[in-house]
Amino acid sequence: MANKKHFPLRIDPELYAIIERWAQEEFRSVNAHIEFLLREAARREKRLPKRKKEDE
C-alpha cells in the first residue's frame, strides 16, 4: 500500500451525503471516491500526468 497523507477534511453535511451515496453506487469508500474525484479533476486541468499503461 502506498503512503498516504492524512489530513482533516471539513465538508458540508449535504455535500457529504451526496458523495456518500455516489461512492456507494460506484462501490467505493467515501475516502476513495473523494480521492478519485480529485484525481479526475487534476487530470482534466492537466495538473496530473497521465498514468503509464503498466500503472493502470
C-alpha positions as CSV (number, residue, x, y, z in Angstrom):
1,M,0.0,0.0,0.0
2,A,1.3,3.5,-0.9
3,N,2.0,6.0,1.8
4,K,-0.9,8.4,2.0
5,K,-1.1,11.9,3.5
6,H,-3.6,12.1,6.4
7,F,-5.5,15.4,7.0
8,P,-8.8,16.5,8.4
9,L,-11.5,17.5,5.9
10,R,-14.3,19.8,6.8
11,I,-17.2,19.4,4.4
12,D,-20.8,20.5,4.2
13,P,-23.0,17.7,5.5
14,E,-25.3,17.9,2.4
15,L,-22.3,17.5,0.1
16,Y,-21.0,14.7,2.2
17,A,-24.3,12.8,1.9
18,I,-24.2,13.3,-1.9
19,I,-20.7,11.9,-2.1
20,E,-21.5,9.1,0.2
21,R,-24.4,7.9,-2.0
22,W,-22.3,8.4,-5.1
23,A,-19.5,6.3,-3.6
24,Q,-21.9,3.5,-2.7
25,E,-23.2,3.5,-6.3
26,E,-19.5,3.2,-7.5
27,F,-18.7,0.5,-4.9
28,R,-16.0,2.8,-3.3
29,S,-15.5,4.1,0.2
30,V,-16.2,7.8,0.6
31,N,-12.5,8.4,1.1
32,A,-11.6,6.5,-2.1
33,H,-14.3,8.3,-4.0
34,I,-13.1,11.8,-2.9
35,E,-9.6,10.8,-4.0
36,F,-10.9,9.6,-7.3
37,L,-12.9,12.8,-7.9
38,L,-9.9,15.0,-7.0
39,R,-7.6,12.9,-9.3
40,E,-10.0,13.2,-12.2
41,A,-10.3,17.0,-11.7
42,A,-6.5,17.3,-11.6
43,R,-6.2,15.3,-14.8
44,R,-8.9,17.4,-16.5
45,E,-6.9,20.5,-15.7
46,K,-3.7,18.9,-16.9
47,R,-2.1,19.2,-13.5
48,L,-1.6,15.5,-13.1
49,P,0.3,13.5,-15.7
50,K,-1.4,10.5,-17.3
51,R,-0.6,7.2,-15.9
52,K,1.6,4.8,-17.8
53,K,-0.1,1.7,-19.2
54,E,1.6,-0.6,-16.7
55,D,0.2,1.5,-13.8
56,E,-3.4,1.2,-14.9
